[in-house]
Amino acid sequence: MTESHASNPWPRRVGIVLSVLPVLMLLFSASAKLMSNPEAVAGFKAMGYPDGALLKIGIVELLVTLLYAIPATSVLGAILVTGYLGGAVDVHARMGDTLGNILFPVILGAIAWGGLYLRDPRLRALLPLKR
């Protein structure tokens, strides 16, 4: 780590704040699925998912979010969150949803990776923005 990163706490602090947003949104979404929220159930039925899929997807969503939130597993979690959100993009695109609903998971994934990049010096060293 360079001296400037070691003495400047702001990238890490901003990274933590950015990382909280996708964690809260994914936890809220997972809880709606795990508690069989009537709106979530109706939405999944409209998308053609079979009964029982809501619980399974909610469990996966919760697990990948927790992996992302735990510092020791955050990179693995970010990779898995990206895959999860890619599935959301696919579903929204297949359903002919609005562009905003299709892009939302992409934006959420970008925020998750941006937050991780700023809070994890190993990732910044691996993927420097400038040389």
C-alpha positions in Angstrom: 0.0 0.0 0.0 1.3 3.4 -0.8 1.9 6.1 1.8 -0.9 8.2 0.4 -3.5 5.4 0.9 -2.2 4.6 4.4 -2.5 8.2 5.6 -5.8 8.9 3.9 -8.8 7.2 5.6 -11.4 8.7 3.2 -11.3 6.1 0.5 -12.0 3.3 3.0 -14.7 5.4 4.7 -16.5 6.2 1.5 -16.1 2.6 0.4 -17.9 1.4 3.6 -20.7 3.9 3.1 -21.1 2.8 -0.6 -21.0 -0.9 0.5 -23.8 -0.4 3.0 -26.3 0.6 0.3 -26.3 -2.7 -1.7 -26.1 -4.7 1.5 -29.2 -3.0 2.9 -31.1 -3.3 -0.4 -30.2 -7.0 -0.8 -31.1 -7.8 2.8 -34.5 -6.1 2.4 -35.1 -8.0 -0.8 -34.0 -11.3 0.7 -36.2 -10.7 3.8 -39.2 -10.1 1.5 -38.6 -13.4 -0.2 -37.9 -15.4 3.0 -41.0 -14.1 4.7 -43.1 -14.8 1.6 -44.2 -11.2 1.2 -47.5 -11.2 -0.8 -46.1 -8.7 -3.3 -42.9 -10.8 -3.8 -45.0 -14.0 -4.2 -47.3 -12.3 -6.8 -44.2 -10.9 -8.6 -42.6 -14.3 -8.8 -45.8 -16.0 -10.0 -46.1 -13.3 -12.7 -42.6 -14.1 -13.8 -43.4 -17.8 -14.2 -41.4 -19.1 -11.2 -42.6 -22.3 -9.6 -43.8 -22.5 -6.0 -40.9 -22.8 -3.7 -38.5 -20.8 -5.8 -39.0 -17.7 -3.8 -37.6 -19.3 -0.7 -34.6 -20.8 -2.5 -33.7 -17.5 -4.2 -34.1 -15.6 -1.0 -31.7 -18.0 0.8 -29.1 -17.5 -2.1 -29.6 -13.8 -1.9 -29.0 -13.7 1.8 -25.9 -15.9 1.6 -24.2 -13.9 -1.2 -25.0 -10.7 0.6 -23.5 -11.9 3.9 -20.4 -13.1 2.1 -20.1 -9.6 0.6 -20.6 -7.9 3.9 -18.0 -9.9 5.8 -14.5 -8.4 5.1 -12.7 -11.7 4.9 -15.1 -13.0 2.2 -16.0 -9.7 0.5 -14.3 -10.4 -2.8 -15.9 -13.8 -3.2 -19.2 -12.2 -2.1 -18.9 -9.4 -4.7 -18.3 -12.0 -7.4 -21.4 -14.0 -6.3 -23.5 -10.8 -5.9 -22.6 -9.9 -9.4 -23.8 -13.3 -10.7 -27.0 -12.9 -8.7 -27.7 -9.4 -10.0 -26.9 -10.7 -13.5 -29.7 -13.1 -13.1 -32.0 -10.3 -12.1 -31.0 -8.4 -15.3 -31.8 -11.4 -17.3 -35.2 -11.9 -15.7 -36.2 -8.3 -16.1 -35.0 -8.2 -19.8 -36.9 -11.5 -20.6 -40.1 -10.1 -19.1 -39.9 -7.0 -21.2 -39.6 -4.8 -18.2 -38.7 -1.1 -18.3 -35.1 0.0 -18.9 -34.9 1.4 -15.4 -35.8 -2.0 -13.9 -33.3 -3.7 -16.2 -30.5 -1.3 -15.3 -31.1 -1.1 -11.5 -29.3 -4.4 -10.7 -26.4 -3.2 -12.9 -26.1 0.0 -11.0 -26.4 -1.8 -7.7 -23.6 -4.1 -8.7 -21.4 -1.2 -9.8 -22.0 0.5 -6.4 -21.1 -2.8 -4.7 -17.8 -3.1 -6.6 -17.1 0.6 -6.2 -17.5 0.3 -2.4 -15.4 -2.8 -2.3 -12.7 -1.2 -4.4 -12.5 1.8 -2.1 -12.6 -0.2 1.2 -10.2 -2.9 0.2 -6.5 -1.9 -0.5 -5.8 -5.4 -1.9 -8.3 -4.8 -4.7 -6.9 -1.3 -5.4 -3.4 -2.8 -5.7 -4.7 -5.6 -8.0 -6.7 -3.1 -10.2 -5.0 0.3 -10.1 -6.9 3.1 -11.8 -3.6 4.7 -12.8 0.0 3.7 -12.9 
